[in-house]
């Protein structure tokens, strides 16, 4: 074999490796947008240990857990500086009915226990009652309690009018909330319009988290609609599918 043929083979091998790495980089960029929803009360400590291992191995964006499990999951994920996945404490789930003082204490405790971020459910009953002064006071207090940590607000859109969701988003943007979680399941025309309205209300001051994603198709739809983060109870399976597709494409 002459030197030119050897050089050409080496070039082809390097190019194939480059394509593979580019595909994997794009895959991991998508996976980083996925957060593993583990806030269900039926998720026990043993399942959380396995879930945290999966999240770190797959490099998911984060794991979302109930406040009482933050300390244990902090141990499972390892030191904050070296984590592959963020630890997110879900406070006030599912309807945000706790008093503001309780939520503030829960935020501070979650951070002390090792949470990287906190996701607090907005006071749905107060919003439905039109008590937006209460909502604004609460968000300001939560922002102070979270200090330099990322603070998300969760709003169950199915329980609120479109107008109420928009008002909440305007307040969240004014209070320097980092992200607003909206929309749970289904990513058709109606959800697309909701996310578009939310984006307009937030004016790019907060990212949007779409919850209830269960497949790569829904992930793609949610991201195309404008979601920067997606929550999924099926996160490891979705991530593995993305990685497998990227590797197969690189080999084709």
C-alpha positions as CSV (number, residue, x, y, z in Angstrom):
1,X,0.0,0.0,0.0
2,X,1.5,3.4,-1.0
3,X,1.8,6.4,1.3
4,X,-1.1,8.2,-0.4
5,X,-3.5,5.3,0.2
6,X,-2.4,5.0,3.8
7,X,-2.9,8.8,4.2
8,X,-6.4,8.6,2.6
9,X,-7.4,5.7,4.9
10,X,-6.3,7.7,8.0
11,X,-8.2,10.7,6.7
12,X,-11.4,8.7,6.3
13,X,-11.0,7.2,9.8
14,X,-10.5,10.6,11.3
15,X,-13.5,12.0,9.4
16,X,-15.7,9.2,10.6
17,X,-14.6,9.7,14.2
18,X,-15.2,13.5,13.8
19,X,-18.8,12.7,12.5
20,X,-19.4,10.4,15.4
21,X,-18.3,12.9,18.0
22,X,-20.4,15.7,16.3
23,X,-23.5,13.4,16.4
24,X,-22.9,12.5,20.0
25,X,-22.3,16.2,21.0
26,X,-25.7,17.1,19.4
27,X,-27.3,14.1,21.1
28,X,-26.0,15.1,24.6
29,X,-27.1,18.7,24.0
30,X,-30.6,17.4,23.5
31,X,-30.3,15.1,26.5
32,X,-29.2,18.0,28.7
33,X,-32.6,19.6,28.2
34,X,-34.3,16.6,29.8
35,X,-35.1,16.5,33.5
36,X,-36.1,13.2,35.2
37,X,-39.3,13.7,37.1
38,X,-39.1,11.7,40.3
39,X,-41.4,13.8,42.5
40,X,-44.1,11.2,42.6
41,X,-44.8,10.0,46.2
42,X,-44.5,6.4,45.1
43,X,-40.8,6.8,44.2
44,X,-38.8,5.4,47.1
45,X,-35.2,5.7,48.1
46,X,-34.0,2.5,46.3
47,X,-35.6,3.7,43.0
48,X,-34.0,7.1,43.5
49,X,-30.6,5.7,43.9
50,X,-30.9,3.9,40.6
51,X,-32.5,6.9,39.0
52,X,-29.6,9.2,40.1
53,X,-27.1,6.7,38.7
54,X,-28.9,6.6,35.4
55,X,-29.2,10.4,35.3
56,X,-25.5,10.9,35.9
57,X,-24.5,8.2,33.4
58,X,-26.7,9.6,30.7
59,X,-25.9,13.2,31.6
60,X,-29.5,14.2,31.9
61,X,-30.1,17.8,32.7
62,X,-31.4,17.1,36.2
63,X,-33.4,15.0,38.6
64,X,-36.5,16.5,40.2
65,X,-37.3,15.1,43.7
66,X,-39.4,15.7,46.8
67,X,-37.7,17.9,49.5
68,X,-37.4,14.9,51.9
69,X,-35.2,13.1,49.4
70,X,-32.9,15.9,48.5
71,X,-30.2,15.1,51.1
72,X,-30.0,11.4,50.0
73,X,-30.0,12.3,46.3
74,X,-27.3,14.8,47.0
75,X,-25.2,11.9,48.2
76,X,-26.1,9.7,45.3
77,X,-25.1,12.4,42.7
78,X,-21.9,13.3,44.5
79,X,-20.3,16.7,45.2
80,X,-22.1,19.6,43.5
81,X,-19.0,20.7,41.6
82,X,-18.7,17.4,39.9
83,X,-22.3,16.5,39.1
84,X,-23.3,15.5,35.7
85,X,-27.0,16.2,36.5
86,X,-28.5,19.0,38.5
87,X,-30.5,18.2,41.7
88,X,-33.8,20.0,41.7
89,X,-36.1,20.1,44.8
90,X,-39.8,20.2,44.0
91,X,-41.5,22.3,46.7
92,X,-45.2,22.8,47.2
93,X,-46.1,20.1,44.7
94,X,-48.7,19.7,43.3
95,X,-50.9,22.8,44.0
96,X,-48.7,25.2,45.9
97,X,-51.1,25.3,48.8
98,X,-48.5,25.8,51.6
99,X,-48.1,29.2,53.1
100,X,-45.3,31.4,51.8
101,X,-43.4,31.0,55.1
102,X,-43.4,27.3,54.8
103,X,-42.3,27.5,51.2
104,X,-39.4,29.9,52.1
105,X,-38.2,27.5,54.8
106,X,-38.5,24.6,52.4
107,X,-36.3,26.4,49.8
108,X,-33.7,27.2,52.4
109,X,-33.7,23.7,53.7
110,X,-33.4,22.1,50.3
111,X,-30.4,24.3,49.4
112,X,-28.8,23.4,52.7
113,X,-29.4,19.7,52.0
114,X,-27.7,20.0,48.6
115,X,-30.2,21.1,46.0
116,X,-28.7,22.9,43.0
117,X,-32.0,24.4,42.0
118,X,-35.5,24.7,43.5
119,X,-38.8,24.4,41.7
120,X,-41.8,25.8,43.7
121,X,-45.4,25.4,42.7
122,X,-47.2,28.7,42.4
123,X,-50.2,29.2,44.8
124,X,-52.8,28.0,42.4
125,X,-55.8,28.8,44.7
126,X,-54.6,32.4,45.2
127,X,-54.1,32.8,41.4
128,X,-57.6,31.5,40.7
129,X,-59.0,33.9,43.3
130,X,-57.2,36.8,41.5
131,X,-55.0,37.6,44.5
132,X,-51.9,38.5,42.4
133,X,-50.5,40.8,45.2
134,X,-50.1,37.6,47.3
135,X,-48.5,35.9,44.3
136,X,-46.0,38.7,43.8
137,X,-45.1,38.9,47.5
138,X,-44.5,35.1,47.5
139,X,-42.3,35.1,44.5
140,X,-40.2,38.0,45.8
141,X,-39.7,36.2,49.1
142,X,-38.8,32.9,47.3
143,X,-36.3,34.8,45.1
144,X,-34.5,36.1,48.2
145,X,-34.6,32.7,49.9
146,X,-33.0,31.0,46.9
147,X,-30.2,33.6,46.7
148,X,-27.9,32.6,43.8
149,X,-29.6,29.3,43.1
150,X,-31.8,28.9,40.1
151,X,-35.5,29.3,41.1
152,X,-38.3,27.9,39.0
153,X,-42.0,28.4,39.4
154,X,-44.4,25.6,38.4
155,X,-47.9,26.4,37.2
156,X,-50.6,23.8,36.5
157,X,-52.0,25.3,33.4
158,X,-55.0,23.0,33.3
159,X,-56.3,24.5,36.5
160,X,-55.8,28.2,35.4
161,X,-57.3,30.4,32.7
162,X,-55.1,31.5,29.9
163,X,-55.3,35.1,31.3
164,X,-54.2,33.9,34.8
165,X,-51.2,32.0,33.3
166,X,-50.1,35.1,31.4
167,X,-50.4,37.3,34.5
168,X,-48.4,34.8,36.5
169,X,-45.7,34.8,33.8
170,X,-45.4,38.6,33.8
171,X,-45.0,38.6,37.6
172,X,-42.4,35.8,37.4
173,X,-40.4,37.8,34.9
174,X,-40.5,40.9,37.0
175,X,-39.4,38.9,40.1
176,X,-36.3,37.4,38.3
177,X,-37.6,33.9,38.3
178,X,-35.3,31.7,36.2
179,X,-37.8,29.3,34.7
180,X,-41.6,28.7,34.5
181,X,-42.9,25.2,34.2
182,X,-46.1,24.9,32.2
183,X,-48.1,22.5,30.1
184,X,-48.4,18.9,31.2
185,X,-48.7,16.4,28.4
186,X,-49.9,16.8,24.8
187,X,-48.0,18.9,22.3
188,X,-50.5,19.8,19.6
189,X,-51.8,23.1,18.4
190,X,-53.4,24.2,21.7
191,X,-50.2,23.6,23.6
192,X,-48.2,25.3,20.9
193,X,-50.4,28.4,21.3
194,X,-50.1,28.3,25.1
195,X,-46.3,28.2,25.0
196,X,-46.2,31.0,22.4
197,X,-48.3,33.2,24.6
198,X,-46.1,32.3,27.6
199,X,-43.0,33.2,25.7
200,X,-44.5,36.6,24.8
201,X,-45.4,37.3,28.4
202,X,-42.0,36.3,29.7
203,X,-40.2,38.4,27.2
204,X,-37.2,36.0,27.2
205,X,-36.5,36.8,30.9
206,X,-37.2,33.2,31.9
207,X,-36.8,29.9,30.2
208,X,-39.9,27.7,29.7
209,X,-40.1,24.1,31.1
210,X,-42.6,21.8,29.4
211,X,-43.6,18.8,31.6
212,X,-45.0,15.4,30.7
213,X,-42.8,14.5,27.7
214,X,-42.7,10.8,27.2
215,X,-41.0,10.3,23.8
216,X,-38.4,11.8,21.5
217,X,-41.3,13.0,19.3
218,X,-42.8,15.0,22.1
219,X,-39.4,16.2,23.2
220,X,-38.7,17.6,19.7
221,X,-42.2,19.1,19.5
222,X,-41.8,20.9,22.9
223,X,-38.4,22.3,22.0
224,X,-39.6,23.4,18.6
225,X,-42.5,25.3,20.4
226,X,-39.9,27.2,22.6
227,X,-39.3,25.0,25.7
228,X,-35.7,25.2,26.9
229,X,-36.2,22.4,29.4
230,X,-38.5,19.4,29.4
231,X,-39.6,17.2,32.3
232,X,-40.2,13.5,31.8
233,X,-40.9,10.4,33.9
234,X,-39.5,8.4,31.0
235,X,-36.2,10.4,30.8
236,X,-33.7,7.5,30.7
237,X,-35.5,5.7,27.9
238,X,-35.8,8.9,25.9
239,X,-32.1,9.7,26.4
240,X,-31.0,6.2,25.4
241,X,-33.1,6.4,22.3
242,X,-31.4,9.7,21.3
243,X,-27.9,8.2,21.9
244,X,-28.7,5.0,20.0
245,X,-30.0,7.1,17.0
246,X,-26.9,9.3,17.1
247,X,-24.5,6.3,17.1
248,X,-26.5,4.5,14.3
249,X,-26.4,7.6,12.2
250,X,-22.6,7.9,12.7
251,X,-22.2,4.3,11.6
252,X,-24.4,4.6,8.5
